[in-house]
Protein backbone atom coordinates (compact mmCIF):
# COMPACT_ATOMS: atom_id res chain seq x y z
CA UNK A 1 0.00 0.00 0.00
CA UNK A 2 1.35 3.47 -0.84
CA UNK A 3 2.49 5.51 2.10
CA UNK A 4 1.03 8.76 3.39
CA UNK A 5 3.64 10.89 1.64
CA UNK A 6 2.69 9.48 -1.77
CA UNK A 7 -0.96 10.39 -1.23
CA UNK A 8 -0.13 13.93 -0.17
CA UNK A 9 2.04 14.36 -3.27
CA UNK A 10 -0.61 12.90 -5.57
CA UNK A 11 -3.52 15.03 -4.35
CA UNK A 12 -2.33 18.44 -5.65
CA UNK A 13 -1.26 16.89 -8.96
CA UNK A 14 -4.66 15.30 -9.46
CA UNK A 15 -6.38 18.55 -8.48
CA UNK A 16 -4.26 20.40 -11.05
CA UNK A 17 -5.23 17.80 -13.69
CA UNK A 18 -8.92 18.37 -12.90
CA UNK A 19 -8.58 22.15 -13.13
CA UNK A 20 -6.72 21.85 -16.44
CA UNK A 21 -9.37 19.46 -17.70
CA UNK A 22 -12.12 21.93 -16.77
CA UNK A 23 -10.33 24.73 -18.58
CA UNK A 24 -9.76 22.65 -21.69
CA UNK A 25 -13.36 21.52 -21.75
CA UNK A 26 -14.66 25.09 -21.52
CA UNK A 27 -12.38 26.19 -24.35
CA UNK A 28 -12.98 23.30 -26.76
CA UNK A 29 -16.29 21.59 -26.02
CA UNK A 30 -18.18 23.45 -28.74
CA UNK A 31 -15.83 22.31 -31.50
CA UNK A 32 -15.57 18.67 -30.47
CA UNK A 33 -17.68 15.99 -32.12
CA UNK A 34 -20.20 14.18 -29.93
CA UNK A 35 -17.92 11.14 -29.78
CA UNK A 36 -14.99 13.31 -28.67
CA UNK A 37 -17.18 15.03 -26.07
CA UNK A 38 -18.21 11.67 -24.62
CA UNK A 39 -14.61 10.44 -24.54
CA UNK A 40 -13.53 13.67 -22.83
CA UNK A 41 -16.29 13.27 -20.23
CA UNK A 42 -15.26 9.66 -19.58
CA UNK A 43 -11.66 10.73 -19.01
CA UNK A 44 -12.82 13.52 -16.72
CA UNK A 45 -14.86 11.04 -14.71
CA UNK A 46 -11.89 8.71 -14.39
CA UNK A 47 -9.69 11.57 -13.11
CA UNK A 48 -12.43 12.60 -10.67
CA UNK A 49 -12.78 9.06 -9.32
CA UNK A 50 -9.03 8.85 -8.75
CA UNK A 51 -8.99 12.29 -7.12
CA UNK A 52 -11.84 11.40 -4.76
CA UNK A 53 -10.10 8.18 -3.77
CA UNK A 54 -6.83 9.97 -3.09
CA UNK A 55 -8.42 12.77 -1.05
CA UNK A 56 -10.41 10.27 0.98
CA UNK A 57 -7.33 8.19 1.83
CA UNK A 58 -5.18 11.26 2.46
CA UNK A 59 -7.79 12.67 4.80
CA UNK A 60 -8.21 9.31 6.54
CA UNK A 61 -4.48 9.20 7.10
CA UNK A 62 -4.61 12.82 8.31
CA UNK A 63 -1.57 13.61 6.20
CA UNK A 64 0.69 16.07 7.95
CA UNK A 65 -2.07 16.72 10.47
CA UNK A 66 -4.22 18.64 7.95
CA UNK A 67 -6.96 17.75 5.52
CA UNK A 68 -5.66 17.30 1.98
CA UNK A 69 -8.55 19.26 0.51
CA UNK A 70 -11.64 20.92 1.95
CA UNK A 71 -14.96 19.19 1.42
CA UNK A 72 -16.33 22.18 -0.48
CA UNK A 73 -13.41 22.12 -2.92
CA UNK A 74 -13.88 18.40 -3.56
CA UNK A 75 -17.64 18.91 -3.97
CA UNK A 76 -16.97 21.60 -6.61
CA UNK A 77 -15.24 19.02 -8.82
CA UNK A 78 -18.09 16.53 -8.32
CA UNK A 79 -20.66 19.15 -9.36
CA UNK A 80 -18.61 20.15 -12.40
CA UNK A 81 -18.44 16.58 -13.72
CA UNK A 82 -22.06 15.82 -12.85
CA UNK A 83 -23.32 18.97 -14.55
CA UNK A 84 -26.46 21.04 -13.94
Secondary structure, DSSP 8 states (H G I E B T S, - for coil): ---HHHHHHHHHHHHHHHHHHHHHHHHHGGGS-HHHHHHHHHHHHHHHHHHHHHHHHHHHHTGGGS-SS-HHHHHHHHHHHH--
